[in-house]
Amino acid sequence: MSNATTYTNQVNSFSPSSIVEMLSGYGCQKVWLYRTINRQGETLLVLLDEENGIYEEMASRLDAPDMKEWAFQYSDGGYKSRTLPEGAFELDLSCPDEAAWYMDLL
């Protein structure tokens, strides 16, 4: 792992409850959680928000037992689609403790 990667992850590293709080602050009422494979072949967990019929990546993390911190998606470089990915699981942000629990559990 390079120093740049370590630095980026340390700066953009949030607990599940912090991500739920941030998304709720942006007006998100629900998000969808799903698993995907990135270009390096690693399994990722991704949170999507829907606005005007477009599903957009809001946060992600590696799907590994020792990885519980999430990275917030600050730019337009993430996933965007008009359709919800197959197997996506809805999280209701009006129950923040439950949403954070699911994010931590997976």
C-alpha positions in Angstrom: 0.0 0.0 0.0 1.4 3.4 -1.0 1.6 6.3 1.4 -0.9 8.2 -0.8 -3.5 5.5 -0.5 -3.0 5.3 3.3 -3.3 9.1 3.6 -6.4 9.2 1.4 -8.1 6.4 3.5 -7.2 8.1 6.8 -8.7 11.4 5.6 -11.8 9.9 4.1 -12.6 7.3 6.7 -15.9 7.3 8.5 -17.9 5.0 10.8 -21.2 3.7 9.7 -23.1 6.0 12.1 -21.1 9.0 10.8 -22.1 8.1 7.2 -25.7 7.7 8.2 -25.6 11.1 9.9 -23.9 12.8 6.9 -26.4 11.3 4.4 -29.4 12.3 6.6 -28.0 15.8 6.8 -28.1 15.9 3.0 -31.8 15.0 3.0 -31.4 11.3 2.2 -34.3 9.3 3.6 -33.2 5.9 2.4 -30.2 4.4 0.6 -29.5 1.0 -1.0 -26.6 -1.2 0.0 -25.1 -3.7 -2.5 -21.9 -5.7 -3.2 -19.9 -5.3 -6.4 -16.4 -6.1 -7.7 -14.0 -3.2 -8.5 -11.4 -3.2 -11.3 -8.8 -4.7 -9.0 -11.1 -7.7 -8.3 -11.8 -6.7 -4.7 -15.4 -6.9 -3.3 -16.9 -3.6 -2.3 -19.9 -2.6 -0.4 -21.5 0.5 -1.9 -24.3 2.8 -0.6 -26.5 4.4 -3.3 -28.9 7.3 -3.1 -31.7 7.9 -5.6 -32.5 11.4 -6.9 -34.7 12.1 -9.9 -34.5 8.5 -11.0 -30.7 8.2 -10.9 -29.0 5.9 -8.4 -25.7 7.4 -7.4 -22.8 6.1 -5.2 -22.6 8.0 -1.9 -20.1 5.9 0.1 -18.2 2.6 -0.2 -15.8 0.3 1.7 -13.9 -2.9 1.0 -15.9 -6.0 2.0 -13.4 -7.5 4.4 -13.7 -8.5 8.1 -11.1 -5.9 9.3 -12.6 -3.1 7.2 -15.4 -1.3 8.9 -14.7 2.3 8.0 -16.5 3.8 5.0 -15.2 6.3 2.4 -17.6 9.1 1.4 -17.9 9.7 -2.4 -17.1 13.4 -2.8 -16.9 13.6 -6.6 -18.8 12.4 -9.7 -16.5 9.5 -10.3 -18.7 6.9 -8.6 -21.4 4.5 -9.8 -24.5 6.1 -11.5 -27.4 4.3 -13.1 -31.1 4.6 -13.9 -31.6 1.1 -12.5 -31.0 -0.3 -9.1 -28.4 -3.1 -9.1 -29.8 -6.6 -8.6 -29.6 -7.6 -4.9 -29.5 -4.1 -3.5 -30.8 -3.9 0.1 -32.8 -0.8 1.2 -31.7 1.0 4.4 -34.2 3.4 6.0 -32.2 6.3 7.4 -35.1 7.4 9.6 -33.9 4.6 11.9 -30.2 5.6 12.1 -29.1 3.0 14.6 -30.5 0.2 12.5 -29.1 1.5 9.3 -25.6 1.9 10.9 -25.9 -1.6 12.4 -26.6 -3.2 8.9 -23.6 -1.2 7.5 -21.4 -2.5 10.2 -22.7 -6.1 10.1 -22.0 -6.7 6.4 
